[in-house]
Amino acid sequence: MSKKQTPSDFLKQIIGRPVMVKLNSGVDYRGVLACLDGYMNIALEQTEEYVNGQLKNKYGDAFIRGNNGNN
């Protein structure tokens, strides 16, 4: 019998892995998930910013407030 995985369990498992965060504005941030909290504030490392699929900027670290994500 397998244990059901909660969204929180899943998110803890992907810390340190590459992720893409899509904002309501349509901008995508791709980087390594450093940490997140219960408000879905997200810290990324080795971050790249994409607008309309085109790479626009590269950042070392980026912090995304939880209320900016795409629901």
All heavy atoms as TSV, in Angstrom:
chain	resi	resn	atom	element	x	y	z
A	1	MET	N	N	0.840	-1.169	0.000
A	1	MET	CA	C	0.000	0.000	0.000
A	1	MET	C	C	0.895	1.245	0.000
A	1	MET	O	O	1.754	1.397	0.845
A	1	MET	CB	C	-0.889	-0.041	1.237
A	1	MET	CG	C	-2.000	0.962	1.219
A	1	MET	SD	S	-2.947	0.889	2.751
A	1	MET	CE	C	-4.367	0.016	2.190
A	2	SER	N	N	0.692	2.138	-0.978
A	2	SER	CA	C	1.530	3.333	-1.058
A	2	SER	C	C	0.871	4.492	-0.315
A	2	SER	O	O	-0.345	4.627	-0.276
A	2	SER	CB	C	1.778	3.714	-2.516
A	2	SER	OG	O	0.576	4.108	-3.124
A	3	LYS	N	N	1.726	5.306	0.266
A	3	LYS	CA	C	1.269	6.483	1.000
A	3	LYS	C	C	0.912	7.580	0.002
A	3	LYS	O	O	1.632	7.827	-0.952
A	3	LYS	CB	C	2.394	6.950	1.918
A	3	LYS	CG	C	2.078	8.185	2.709
A	3	LYS	CD	C	3.294	8.632	3.487
A	3	LYS	CE	C	3.058	10.038	4.006
A	3	LYS	NZ	N	4.291	10.735	4.294
A	4	LYS	N	N	-0.217	8.256	0.230
A	4	LYS	CA	C	-0.588	9.383	-0.634
A	4	LYS	C	C	0.361	10.535	-0.391
A	4	LYS	O	O	0.703	10.843	0.746
A	4	LYS	CB	C	-2.024	9.822	-0.354
A	4	LYS	CG	C	-3.043	8.928	-0.973
A	4	LYS	CD	C	-4.357	9.653	-1.092
A	4	LYS	CE	C	-5.273	8.805	-1.946
A	4	LYS	NZ	N	-6.439	9.509	-2.372
A	5	GLN	N	N	0.760	11.167	-1.482
A	5	GLN	CA	C	1.693	12.282	-1.396
A	5	GLN	C	C	0.915	13.594	-1.427
A	5	GLN	O	O	0.080	13.807	-2.295
A	5	GLN	CB	C	2.667	12.209	-2.570
A	5	GLN	CG	C	3.763	13.217	-2.509
A	5	GLN	CD	C	4.724	13.063	-3.665
A	5	GLN	OE1	O	4.325	12.746	-4.768
A	5	GLN	NE2	N	5.988	13.302	-3.405
A	6	THR	N	N	1.211	14.482	-0.499
A	6	THR	CA	C	0.576	15.797	-0.478
A	6	THR	C	C	1.370	16.747	-1.375
A	6	THR	O	O	2.538	16.487	-1.685
A	6	THR	CB	C	0.545	16.373	0.951
A	6	THR	OG1	O	1.886	16.630	1.368
A	6	THR	CG2	C	-0.143	15.422	1.924
A	7	PRO	N	N	0.757	17.857	-1.800
A	7	PRO	CA	C	1.518	18.851	-2.575
A	7	PRO	C	C	2.766	19.330	-1.824
A	7	PRO	O	O	3.815	19.530	-2.420
A	7	PRO	CB	C	0.515	19.982	-2.782
A	7	PRO	CG	C	-0.811	19.311	-2.740
A	7	PRO	CD	C	-0.650	18.214	-1.711
A	8	SER	N	N	2.667	19.491	-0.516
A	8	SER	CA	C	3.806	19.921	0.284
A	8	SER	C	C	4.936	18.893	0.218
A	8	SER	O	O	6.111	19.249	0.091
A	8	SER	CB	C	3.373	20.137	1.734
A	8	SER	OG	O	4.467	20.527	2.521
A	9	ASP	N	N	4.586	17.610	0.291
A	9	ASP	CA	C	5.589	16.546	0.178
A	9	ASP	C	C	6.291	16.618	-1.178
A	9	ASP	O	O	7.510	16.506	-1.269
A	9	ASP	CB	C	4.954	15.161	0.327
A	9	ASP	CG	C	4.422	14.880	1.717
A	9	ASP	OD1	O	4.915	15.506	2.687
A	9	ASP	OD2	O	3.515	14.043	1.833
A	10	PHE	N	N	5.507	16.806	-2.227
A	10	PHE	CA	C	6.076	16.892	-3.574
A	10	PHE	C	C	7.050	18.057	-3.687
A	10	PHE	O	O	8.163	17.916	-4.195
A	10	PHE	CB	C	4.965	17.031	-4.615
A	10	PHE	CG	C	5.481	17.374	-5.983
A	10	PHE	CD1	C	6.111	16.418	-6.766
A	10	PHE	CD2	C	5.367	18.659	-6.479
A	10	PHE	CE1	C	6.615	16.738	-8.014
A	10	PHE	CE2	C	5.864	18.992	-7.729
A	10	PHE	CZ	C	6.482	18.023	-8.498
A	11	LEU	N	N	6.633	19.228	-3.199
A	11	LEU	CA	C	7.479	20.413	-3.297
A	11	LEU	C	C	8.782	20.244	-2.520
A	11	LEU	O	O	9.837	20.683	-2.962
A	11	LEU	CB	C	6.719	21.650	-2.832
A	11	LEU	CG	C	5.582	22.074	-3.753
A	11	LEU	CD1	C	4.727	23.144	-3.100
A	11	LEU	CD2	C	6.108	22.538	-5.098
A	12	LYS	N	N	8.732	19.577	-1.377
A	12	LYS	CA	C	9.950	19.316	-0.608
A	12	LYS	C	C	10.902	18.415	-1.396
A	12	LYS	O	O	12.120	18.564	-1.301
A	12	LYS	CB	C	9.610	18.673	0.729
A	12	LYS	CG	C	8.979	19.626	1.716
A	12	LYS	CD	C	8.574	18.904	2.986
A	12	LYS	CE	C	7.777	19.808	3.895
A	12	LYS	NZ	N	7.191	19.085	5.032
A	13	GLN	N	N	10.355	17.503	-2.188
A	13	GLN	CA	C	11.183	16.572	-2.961
A	13	GLN	C	C	11.896	17.239	-4.130
A	13	GLN	O	O	12.915	16.743	-4.583
A	13	GLN	CB	C	10.330	15.419	-3.500
A	13	GLN	CG	C	9.886	14.447	-2.447
A	13	GLN	CD	C	9.017	13.340	-3.030
A	13	GLN	OE1	O	8.576	13.412	-4.176
A	13	GLN	NE2	N	8.769	12.316	-2.241
A	14	ILE	N	N	11.351	18.343	-4.639
A	14	ILE	CA	C	11.966	18.949	-5.824
A	14	ILE	C	C	12.907	20.109	-5.490
A	14	ILE	O	O	13.445	20.739	-6.395
A	14	ILE	CB	C	10.912	19.377	-6.868
A	14	ILE	CG1	C	9.987	20.468	-6.331
A	14	ILE	CG2	C	10.124	18.175	-7.366
A	14	ILE	CD1	C	9.106	21.100	-7.390
A	15	ILE	N	N	13.114	20.402	-4.219
A	15	ILE	CA	C	14.104	21.423	-3.852
A	15	ILE	C	C	15.465	20.960	-4.353
A	15	ILE	O	O	15.854	19.801	-4.199
A	15	ILE	CB	C	14.101	21.678	-2.332
A	15	ILE	CG1	C	12.797	22.386	-1.944
A	15	ILE	CG2	C	15.314	22.500	-1.898
A	15	ILE	CD1	C	12.605	22.601	-0.480
A	16	GLY	N	N	16.159	21.865	-5.018
A	16	GLY	CA	C	17.456	21.539	-5.600
A	16	GLY	C	C	17.374	21.063	-7.039
A	16	GLY	O	O	18.386	20.777	-7.666
A	17	ARG	N	N	16.163	21.011	-7.588
A	17	ARG	CA	C	15.970	20.555	-8.968
A	17	ARG	C	C	15.524	21.719	-9.852
A	17	ARG	O	O	14.958	22.688	-9.371
A	17	ARG	CB	C	14.929	19.439	-9.001
A	17	ARG	CG	C	15.424	18.218	-8.215
A	17	ARG	CD	C	14.496	17.068	-8.254
A	17	ARG	NE	N	14.304	16.590	-9.610
A	17	ARG	CZ	C	13.408	15.669	-9.941
A	17	ARG	NH1	N	12.631	15.127	-9.024
A	17	ARG	NH2	N	13.274	15.289	-11.188
A	18	PRO	N	N	15.751	21.603	-11.158
A	18	PRO	CA	C	15.322	22.666	-12.074
A	18	PRO	C	C	13.792	22.765	-12.139
A	18	PRO	O	O	13.106	21.738	-12.179
A	18	PRO	CB	C	15.870	22.224	-13.433
A	18	PRO	CG	C	16.879	21.181	-13.133
A	18	PRO	CD	C	16.495	20.555	-11.828
A	19	VAL	N	N	13.293	24.002	-12.131
A	19	VAL	CA	C	11.846	24.244	-12.223
A	19	VAL	C	C	11.591	25.439	-13.147
A	19	VAL	O	O	12.499	26.212	-13.451
A	19	VAL	CB	C	11.212	24.535	-10.838
A	19	VAL	CG1	C	11.336	23.341	-9.909
A	19	VAL	CG2	C	11.810	25.775	-10.200
A	20	MET	N	N	10.345	25.566	-13.573
A	20	MET	CA	C	9.906	26.749	-14.312
A	20	MET	C	C	8.724	27.338	-13.559
A	20	MET	O	O	7.790	26.614	-13.198
A	20	MET	CB	C	9.467	26.408	-15.738
A	20	MET	CG	C	8.985	27.637	-16.486
A	20	MET	SD	S	8.561	27.361	-18.210
A	20	MET	CE	C	7.065	26.400	-18.039
A	21	VAL	N	N	8.770	28.652	-13.319
A	21	VAL	CA	C	7.690	29.374	-12.646
A	21	VAL	C	C	7.104	30.348	-13.654
A	21	VAL	O	O	7.807	31.194	-14.195
A	21	VAL	CB	C	8.211	30.132	-11.402
A	21	VAL	CG1	C	7.075	30.899	-10.746
A	21	VAL	CG2	C	8.866	29.165	-10.427
A	22	LYS	N	N	5.805	30.215	-13.913
A	22	LYS	CA	C	5.120	31.090	-14.869
A	22	LYS	C	C	4.309	32.121	-14.094
A	22	LYS	O	O	3.476	31.766	-13.265
A	22	LYS	CB	C	4.199	30.263	-15.758
A	22	LYS	CG	C	3.534	31.066	-16.860
A	22	LYS	CD	C	2.668	30.183	-17.749
A	22	LYS	CE	C	3.504	29.292	-18.596
A	22	LYS	NZ	N	3.680	29.733	-19.968
A	23	LEU	N	N	4.563	33.400	-14.357
A	23	LEU	CA	C	3.842	34.474	-13.674
A	23	LEU	C	C	2.574	34.843	-14.421
A	23	LEU	O	O	2.422	34.541	-15.609
A	23	LEU	CB	C	4.731	35.713	-13.551
A	23	LEU	CG	C	6.062	35.541	-12.830
A	23	LEU	CD1	C	6.731	36.897	-12.649
A	23	LEU	CD2	C	5.886	34.848	-11.505
A	24	ASN	N	N	1.668	35.541	-13.721
A	24	ASN	CA	C	0.427	36.002	-14.347
A	24	ASN	C	C	0.705	36.883	-15.553
A	24	ASN	O	O	-0.073	36.921	-16.499
A	24	ASN	CB	C	-0.426	36.773	-13.335
A	24	ASN	CG	C	-0.990	35.877	-12.267
A	24	ASN	OD1	O	-1.221	34.694	-12.484
A	24	ASN	ND2	N	-1.202	36.424	-11.088
A	25	SER	N	N	1.824	37.582	-15.541
A	25	SER	CA	C	2.183	38.481	-16.637
A	25	SER	C	C	2.607	37.727	-17.897
A	25	SER	O	O	2.778	38.334	-18.946
A	25	SER	CB	C	3.323	39.401	-16.196
A	25	SER	OG	O	4.486	38.626	-15.956
A	26	GLY	N	N	2.816	36.423	-17.770
A	26	GLY	CA	C	3.265	35.624	-18.902
A	26	GLY	C	C	4.765	35.411	-18.931
A	26	GLY	O	O	5.280	34.646	-19.748
A	27	VAL	N	N	5.496	36.058	-18.031
A	27	VAL	CA	C	6.945	35.878	-17.949
A	27	VAL	C	C	7.230	34.548	-17.242
A	27	VAL	O	O	6.565	34.182	-16.283
A	27	VAL	CB	C	7.595	37.050	-17.175
A	27	VAL	CG1	C	9.081	36.838	-17.002
A	27	VAL	CG2	C	7.312	38.364	-17.882
A	28	ASP	N	N	8.225	33.814	-17.770
A	28	ASP	CA	C	8.653	32.556	-17.166
A	28	ASP	C	C	10.014	32.746	-16.526
A	28	ASP	O	O	10.882	33.406	-17.101
A	28	ASP	CB	C	8.811	31.446	-18.217
A	28	ASP	CG	C	7.516	31.084	-18.908
A	28	ASP	OD1	O	6.441	31.402	-18.382
A	28	ASP	OD2	O	7.601	30.469	-19.988
A	29	TYR	N	N	10.204	32.141	-15.363
A	29	TYR	CA	C	11.509	32.091	-14.724
A	29	TYR	C	C	11.901	30.635	-14.600
A	29	TYR	O	O	11.124	29.813	-14.107
A	29	TYR	CB	C	11.483	32.763	-13.347
A	29	TYR	CG	C	11.344	34.259	-13.451
A	29	TYR	CD1	C	10.087	34.853	-13.434
A	29	TYR	CD2	C	12.456	35.069	-13.607
A	29	TYR	CE1	C	9.948	36.223	-13.560
A	29	TYR	CE2	C	12.326	36.445	-13.728
A	29	TYR	CZ	C	11.068	37.004	-13.709
A	29	TYR	OH	O	10.939	38.365	-13.841
A	30	ARG	N	N	13.103	30.321	-15.059
A	30	ARG	CA	C	13.605	28.954	-14.999
A	30	ARG	C	C	14.880	28.963	-14.182
A	30	ARG	O	O	15.764	29.788	-14.401
A	30	ARG	CB	C	13.883	28.423	-16.405
A	30	ARG	CG	C	12.639	28.443	-17.266
A	30	ARG	CD	C	12.926	28.043	-18.683
A	30	ARG	NE	N	11.759	28.365	-19.527
A	30	ARG	CZ	C	11.713	28.173	-20.825
A	30	ARG	NH1	N	12.746	27.677	-21.462
A	30	ARG	NH2	N	10.627	28.488	-21.487
A	31	GLY	N	N	14.941	28.049	-13.238
A	31	GLY	CA	C	16.125	27.980	-12.385
A	31	GLY	C	C	16.033	26.798	-11.447
A	31	GLY	O	O	15.132	25.955	-11.562
A	32	VAL	N	N	16.953	26.741	-10.521
A	32	VAL	CA	C	17.000	25.664	-9.536
A	32	VAL	C	C	16.247	26.131	-8.291
A	32	VAL	O	O	16.543	27.199	-7.737
A	32	VAL	CB	C	18.459	25.313	-9.189
A	32	VAL	CG1	C	18.507	24.247	-8.109
A	32	VAL	CG2	C	19.197	24.846	-10.440
A	33	LEU	N	N	15.266	25.332	-7.870
A	33	LEU	CA	C	14.461	25.684	-6.701
A	33	LEU	C	C	15.313	25.611	-5.447
A	33	LEU	O	O	15.804	24.542	-5.076
A	33	LEU	CB	C	13.265	24.727	-6.583
A	33	LEU	CG	C	12.306	24.966	-5.431
A	33	LEU	CD1	C	11.664	26.342	-5.538
A	33	LEU	CD2	C	11.236	23.885	-5.389
A	34	ALA	N	N	15.526	26.774	-4.812
A	34	ALA	CA	C	16.346	26.833	-3.599
A	34	ALA	C	C	15.488	26.598	-2.357
A	34	ALA	O	O	15.865	25.836	-1.470
A	34	ALA	CB	C	17.066	28.165	-3.504
A	35	CYS	N	N	14.332	27.270	-2.292
A	35	CYS	CA	C	13.424	27.085	-1.161
A	35	CYS	C	C	12.088	27.743	-1.470
A	35	CYS	O	O	11.960	28.513	-2.422
A	35	CYS	CB	C	14.014	27.642	0.133
A	35	CYS	SG	S	14.323	29.408	0.125
A	36	LEU	N	N	11.104	27.418	-0.663
A	36	LEU	CA	C	9.789	28.040	-0.758
A	36	LEU	C	C	9.128	27.948	0.599
A	36	LEU	O	O	9.571	27.188	1.459
A	36	LEU	CB	C	8.927	27.382	-1.835
A	36	LEU	CG	C	8.552	25.930	-1.599
A	36	LEU	CD1	C	7.117	25.699	-2.025
A	36	LEU	CD2	C	9.467	25.043	-2.406
A	37	ASP	N	N	8.067	28.728	0.785
A	37	ASP	CA	C	7.374	28.707	2.064
A	37	ASP	C	C	5.889	28.454	1.862
A	37	ASP	O	O	5.430	28.226	0.742
A	37	ASP	CB	C	7.641	29.998	2.847
A	37	ASP	CG	C	7.079	31.244	2.183
A	37	ASP	OD1	O	6.230	31.134	1.275
A	37	ASP	OD2	O	7.484	32.351	2.596
A	38	GLY	N	N	5.149	28.496	2.934
A	38	GLY	CA	C	3.720	28.212	2.901
A	38	GLY	C	C	2.902	29.214	2.110
A	38	GLY	O	O	1.769	28.938	1.728
A	39	TYR	N	N	3.472	30.392	1.851
A	39	TYR	CA	C	2.802	31.411	1.043
A	39	TYR	C	C	3.179	31.283	-0.428
A	39	TYR	O	O	2.791	32.120	-1.243
A	39	TYR	CB	C	3.169	32.816	1.541
A	39	TYR	CG	C	2.672	33.083	2.935
A	39	TYR	CD1	C	3.539	33.014	4.013
A	39	TYR	CD2	C	1.339	33.388	3.172
A	39	TYR	CE1	C	3.093	33.248	5.301
A	39	TYR	CE2	C	0.883	33.618	4.452
A	39	TYR	CZ	C	1.754	33.553	5.514
A	39	TYR	OH	O	1.307	33.788	6.797
A	40	MET	N	N	3.952	30.255	-0.751
A	40	MET	CA	C	4.453	30.003	-2.109
A	40	MET	C	C	5.408	31.093	-2.578
A	40	MET	O	O	5.533	31.342	-3.776
A	40	MET	CB	C	3.309	29.799	-3.111
A	40	MET	CG	C	2.522	28.525	-2.863
A	40	MET	SD	S	3.533	27.030	-2.890
A	40	MET	CE	C	4.022	26.960	-4.590
A	41	ASN	N	N	6.095	31.747	-1.643
A	41	ASN	CA	C	7.230	32.583	-2.003
A	41	ASN	C	C	8.324	31.627	-2.444
A	41	ASN	O	O	8.579	30.612	-1.782
A	41	ASN	CB	C	7.704	33.420	-0.817
A	41	ASN	CG	C	6.672	34.437	-0.404
A	41	ASN	OD1	O	6.107	35.147	-1.220
A	41	ASN	ND2	N	6.408	34.508	0.890
A	42	ILE	N	N	8.967	31.927	-3.553
A	42	ILE	CA	C	9.906	30.992	-4.167
A	42	ILE	C	C	11.262	31.659	-4.338
A	42	ILE	O	O	11.349	32.787	-4.831
A	42	ILE	CB	C	9.369	30.544	-5.546
A	42	ILE	CG1	C	8.033	29.832	-5.374
A	42	ILE	CG2	C	10.385	29.675	-6.275
A	42	ILE	CD1	C	7.299	29.602	-6.676
A	43	ALA	N	N	12.314	30.957	-3.958
A	43	ALA	CA	C	13.684	31.408	-4.211
A	43	ALA	C	C	14.300	30.468	-5.242
A	43	ALA	O	O	14.259	29.244	-5.084
A	43	ALA	CB	C	14.502	31.417	-2.933
A	44	LEU	N	N	14.849	31.060	-6.311
A	44	LEU	CA	C	15.501	30.292	-7.367
A	44	LEU	C	C	16.970	30.682	-7.452
A	44	LEU	O	O	17.331	31.833	-7.187
A	44	LEU	CB	C	14.856	30.571	-8.728
A	44	LEU	CG	C	13.392	30.198	-8.918
A	44	LEU	CD1	C	12.923	30.636	-10.301
A	44	LEU	CD2	C	13.191	28.708	-8.742
A	45	GLU	N	N	17.798	29.740	-7.856
A	45	GLU	CA	C	19.210	29.989	-8.142
A	45	GLU	C	C	19.436	29.747	-9.626
A	45	GLU	O	O	18.656	29.031	-10.265
A	45	GLU	CB	C	20.088	29.045	-7.320
A	45	GLU	CG	C	19.932	29.243	-5.817
A	45	GLU	CD	C	20.643	28.183	-5.000
A	45	GLU	OE1	O	20.887	27.075	-5.522
A	45	GLU	OE2	O	20.941	28.460	-3.825
A	46	GLN	N	N	20.490	30.336	-10.198
A	46	GLN	CA	C	20.834	30.165	-11.609
A	46	GLN	C	C	19.610	30.472	-12.484
A	46	GLN	O	O	19.252	29.730	-13.385
A	46	GLN	CB	C	21.332	28.745	-11.884
A	46	GLN	CG	C	22.524	28.339	-11.051
A	46	GLN	CD	C	22.803	26.861	-11.142
A	46	GLN	OE1	O	22.519	26.226	-12.151
A	46	GLN	NE2	N	23.350	26.299	-10.079
A	47	THR	N	N	18.982	31.596	-12.211
A	47	THR	CA	C	17.689	31.935	-12.799
A	47	THR	C	C	17.823	32.593	-14.169
A	47	THR	O	O	18.672	33.454	-14.373
A	47	THR	CB	C	16.931	32.879	-11.851
A	47	THR	OG1	O	16.933	32.313	-10.543
A	47	THR	CG2	C	15.498	33.088	-12.311
A	48	GLU	N	N	16.941	32.179	-15.077
A	48	GLU	CA	C	16.824	32.798	-16.395
A	48	GLU	C	C	15.400	33.299	-16.571
A	48	GLU	O	O	14.449	32.629	-16.188
A	48	GLU	CB	C	17.134	31.778	-17.498
A	48	GLU	CG	C	18.543	31.259	-17.447
A	48	GLU	CD	C	18.807	30.196	-18.497
A	48	GLU	OE1	O	17.856	29.498	-18.920
A	48	GLU	OE2	O	19.974	30.055	-18.893
A	49	GLU	N	N	15.270	34.492	-17.145
A	49	GLU	CA	C	13.962	35.111	-17.375
A	49	GLU	C	C	13.623	35.007	-18.863
A	49	GLU	O	O	14.413	35.405	-19.715
A	49	GLU	CB	C	14.014	36.577	-16.962
A	49	GLU	CG	C	12.720	37.329	-17.196
A	49	GLU	CD	C	12.872	38.795	-16.840
A	49	GLU	OE1	O	13.850	39.432	-17.298
A	49	GLU	OE2	O	12.010	39.291	-16.111
A	50	TYR	N	N	12.444	34.480	-19.164
A	50	TYR	CA	C	11.983	34.328	-20.544
A	50	TYR	C	C	10.713	35.138	-20.751
A	50	TYR	O	O	9.780	35.067	-19.949
A	50	TYR	CB	C	11.685	32.859	-20.861
A	50	TYR	CG	C	12.928	32.014	-20.979
A	50	TYR	CD1	C	13.552	31.500	-19.852
A	50	TYR	CD2	C	13.475	31.721	-22.226
A	50	TYR	CE1	C	14.698	30.725	-19.965
A	50	TYR	CE2	C	14.623	30.951	-22.345
A	50	TYR	CZ	C	15.219	30.461	-21.203
A	50	TYR	OH	O	16.351	29.698	-21.316
A	51	VAL	N	N	10.675	35.908	-21.836
A	51	VAL	CA	C	9.490	36.666	-22.221
A	51	VAL	C	C	9.121	36.214	-23.627
A	51	VAL	O	O	9.953	36.263	-24.536
A	51	VAL	CB	C	9.761	38.187	-22.186
A	51	VAL	CG1	C	8.531	38.962	-22.634
A	51	VAL	CG2	C	10.198	38.624	-20.791
A	52	ASN	N	N	7.897	35.750	-23.787
A	52	ASN	CA	C	7.432	35.207	-25.071
A	52	ASN	C	C	8.383	34.140	-25.603
A	52	ASN	O	O	8.675	34.078	-26.796
A	52	ASN	CB	C	7.260	36.326	-26.110
A	52	ASN	CG	C	6.204	37.317	-25.695
A	52	ASN	OD1	O	5.178	36.954	-25.129
A	52	ASN	ND2	N	6.452	38.588	-25.945
A	53	GLY	N	N	8.889	33.310	-24.692
A	53	GLY	CA	C	9.769	32.219	-25.080
A	53	GLY	C	C	11.204	32.602	-25.378
A	53	GLY	O	O	12.032	31.754	-25.680
A	54	GLN	N	N	11.517	33.890	-25.284
A	54	GLN	CA	C	12.866	34.376	-25.583
A	54	GLN	C	C	13.610	34.710	-24.289
A	54	GLN	O	O	13.071	35.401	-23.427
A	54	GLN	CB	C	12.799	35.638	-26.452
A	54	GLN	CG	C	12.125	35.432	-27.789
A	54	GLN	CD	C	12.949	34.552	-28.713
A	54	GLN	OE1	O	14.168	34.676	-28.772
A	54	GLN	NE2	N	12.293	33.649	-29.410
A	55	LEU	N	N	14.855	34.235	-24.179
A	55	LEU	CA	C	15.683	34.545	-23.018
A	55	LEU	C	C	15.962	36.038	-22.982
A	55	LEU	O	O	16.458	36.611	-23.946
A	55	LEU	CB	C	16.996	33.757	-23.088
A	55	LEU	CG	C	17.997	34.024	-21.969
A	55	LEU	CD1	C	17.421	33.618	-20.616
A	55	LEU	CD2	C	19.296	33.268	-22.243
A	56	LYS	N	N	15.616	36.691	-21.858
A	56	LYS	CA	C	15.810	38.136	-21.725
A	56	LYS	C	C	16.911	38.485	-20.731
A	56	LYS	O	O	17.649	39.445	-20.931
A	56	LYS	CB	C	14.511	38.832	-21.289
A	56	LYS	CG	C	13.433	38.792	-22.337
A	56	LYS	CD	C	13.848	39.575	-23.569
A	56	LYS	CE	C	12.783	39.494	-24.651
A	56	LYS	NZ	N	13.162	40.199	-25.857
A	57	ASN	N	N	17.002	37.756	-19.616
A	57	ASN	CA	C	17.993	38.065	-18.579
A	57	ASN	C	C	18.421	36.792	-17.866
A	57	ASN	O	O	17.672	35.803	-17.835
A	57	ASN	CB	C	17.413	39.022	-17.522
A	57	ASN	CG	C	17.299	40.433	-18.018
A	57	ASN	OD1	O	18.295	41.033	-18.411
A	57	ASN	ND2	N	16.092	40.962	-18.012
A	58	LYS	N	N	19.612	36.866	-17.270
A	58	LYS	CA	C	20.090	35.799	-16.397
A	58	LYS	C	C	20.408	36.432	-15.047
A	58	LYS	O	O	20.993	37.515	-14.985
A	58	LYS	CB	C	21.344	35.145	-16.966
A	58	LYS	CG	C	21.074	34.310	-18.202
A	58	LYS	CD	C	22.322	33.559	-18.617
A	58	LYS	CE	C	22.004	32.692	-19.818
A	58	LYS	NZ	N	23.151	31.831	-20.181
A	59	TYR	N	N	19.987	35.767	-13.993
A	59	TYR	CA	C	20.214	36.250	-12.632
A	59	TYR	C	C	20.877	35.137	-11.833
A	59	TYR	O	O	20.623	33.967	-12.070
A	59	TYR	CB	C	18.887	36.603	-11.947
A	59	TYR	CG	C	18.025	37.570	-12.716
A	59	TYR	CD1	C	16.917	37.127	-13.427
A	59	TYR	CD2	C	18.315	38.921	-12.727
A	59	TYR	CE1	C	16.120	38.018	-14.133
A	59	TYR	CE2	C	17.518	39.822	-13.428
A	59	TYR	CZ	C	16.424	39.348	-14.129
A	59	TYR	OH	O	15.634	40.232	-14.823
A	60	GLY	N	N	21.671	35.515	-10.849
A	60	GLY	CA	C	22.221	34.508	-9.948
A	60	GLY	C	C	21.107	33.929	-9.092
A	60	GLY	O	O	20.781	32.759	-9.168
A	61	ASP	N	N	20.470	34.783	-8.310
A	61	ASP	CA	C	19.369	34.382	-7.438
A	61	ASP	C	C	18.156	35.255	-7.727
A	61	ASP	O	O	18.307	36.415	-8.106
A	61	ASP	CB	C	19.748	34.562	-5.962
A	61	ASP	CG	C	20.909	33.683	-5.537
A	61	ASP	OD1	O	21.046	32.578	-6.082
A	61	ASP	OD2	O	21.681	34.107	-4.657
A	62	ALA	N	N	16.984	34.692	-7.546
A	62	ALA	CA	C	15.749	35.454	-7.739
A	62	ALA	C	C	14.743	35.035	-6.669
A	62	ALA	O	O	14.706	33.873	-6.261
A	62	ALA	CB	C	15.163	35.203	-9.120
A	63	PHE	N	N	13.948	36.005	-6.230
A	63	PHE	CA	C	12.883	35.747	-5.254
A	63	PHE	C	C	11.572	36.143	-5.888
A	63	PHE	O	O	11.425	37.255	-6.389
A	63	PHE	CB	C	13.144	36.578	-3.984
A	63	PHE	CG	C	12.125	36.343	-2.919
A	63	PHE	CD1	C	12.169	35.209	-2.119
A	63	PHE	CD2	C	11.094	37.245	-2.717
A	63	PHE	CE1	C	11.221	34.986	-1.133
A	63	PHE	CE2	C	10.135	37.042	-1.727
A	63	PHE	CZ	C	10.209	35.906	-0.946
A	64	ILE	N	N	10.607	35.221	-5.888
A	64	ILE	CA	C	9.290	35.471	-6.487
A	64	ILE	C	C	8.243	35.392	-5.394
A	64	ILE	O	O	8.127	34.370	-4.719
A	64	ILE	CB	C	8.997	34.434	-7.601
A	64	ILE	CG1	C	10.099	34.499	-8.667
A	64	ILE	CG2	C	7.613	34.665	-8.194
A	64	ILE	CD1	C	10.056	33.365	-9.658
A	65	ARG	N	N	7.508	36.484	-5.229
A	65	ARG	CA	C	6.431	36.500	-4.221
A	65	ARG	C	C	5.311	35.567	-4.645
A	65	ARG	O	O	4.926	35.528	-5.808
A	65	ARG	CB	C	5.879	37.910	-4.048
A	65	ARG	CG	C	6.773	38.757	-3.176
A	65	ARG	CD	C	6.155	40.056	-2.788
A	65	ARG	NE	N	4.757	39.911	-2.442
A	65	ARG	CZ	C	3.919	40.923	-2.274
A	65	ARG	NH1	N	4.349	42.146	-2.462
A	65	ARG	NH2	N	2.681	40.719	-1.943
A	66	GLY	N	N	4.760	34.866	-3.685
A	66	GLY	CA	C	3.756	33.854	-3.949
A	66	GLY	C	C	2.517	34.336	-4.660
A	66	GLY	O	O	1.918	33.593	-5.424
A	67	ASN	N	N	2.111	35.567	-4.478
A	67	ASN	CA	C	0.881	36.019	-5.130
A	67	ASN	C	C	1.104	36.426	-6.575
A	67	ASN	O	O	0.194	36.914	-7.233
A	67	ASN	CB	C	0.233	37.162	-4.336
A	67	ASN	CG	C	1.078	38.413	-4.312
A	67	ASN	OD1	O	2.235	38.400	-4.673
A	67	ASN	ND2	N	0.482	39.493	-3.833
A	68	ASN	N	N	2.307	36.232	-7.120
A	68	ASN	CA	C	2.583	36.572	-8.517
A	68	ASN	C	C	2.503	35.369	-9.451
A	68	ASN	O	O	2.636	35.513	-10.651
A	68	ASN	CB	C	3.985	37.199	-8.658
A	68	ASN	CG	C	4.020	38.588	-8.076
A	68	ASN	OD1	O	3.039	39.305	-8.136
A	68	ASN	ND2	N	5.139	38.958	-7.503
A	69	GLY	N	N	2.309	34.182	-8.912
A	69	GLY	CA	C	2.264	32.980	-9.750
A	69	GLY	C	C	0.971	32.880	-10.535
A	69	GLY	O	O	-0.001	33.598	-10.290
A	70	ASN	N	N	0.941	31.975	-11.473
A	70	ASN	CA	C	-0.227	31.729	-12.315
A	70	ASN	C	C	-1.087	30.664	-11.645
A	70	ASN	O	O	-0.618	29.571	-11.388
A	70	ASN	CB	C	0.225	31.279	-13.696
A	70	ASN	CG	C	-0.868	31.373	-14.735
A	70	ASN	OD1	O	-1.990	31.746	-14.415
A	70	ASN	ND2	N	-0.535	31.031	-15.956
A	71	ASN	N	N	-2.351	30.963	-11.348
A	71	ASN	CA	C	-3.238	30.005	-10.681
A	71	ASN	C	C	-3.867	29.065	-11.656
A	71	ASN	O	O	-4.318	29.317	-12.656
A	71	ASN	CB	C	-4.310	30.730	-9.891
A	71	ASN	CG	C	-3.705	31.516	-8.738
A	71	ASN	OD1	O	-2.615	31.206	-8.286
A	71	ASN	ND2	N	-4.409	32.521	-8.293
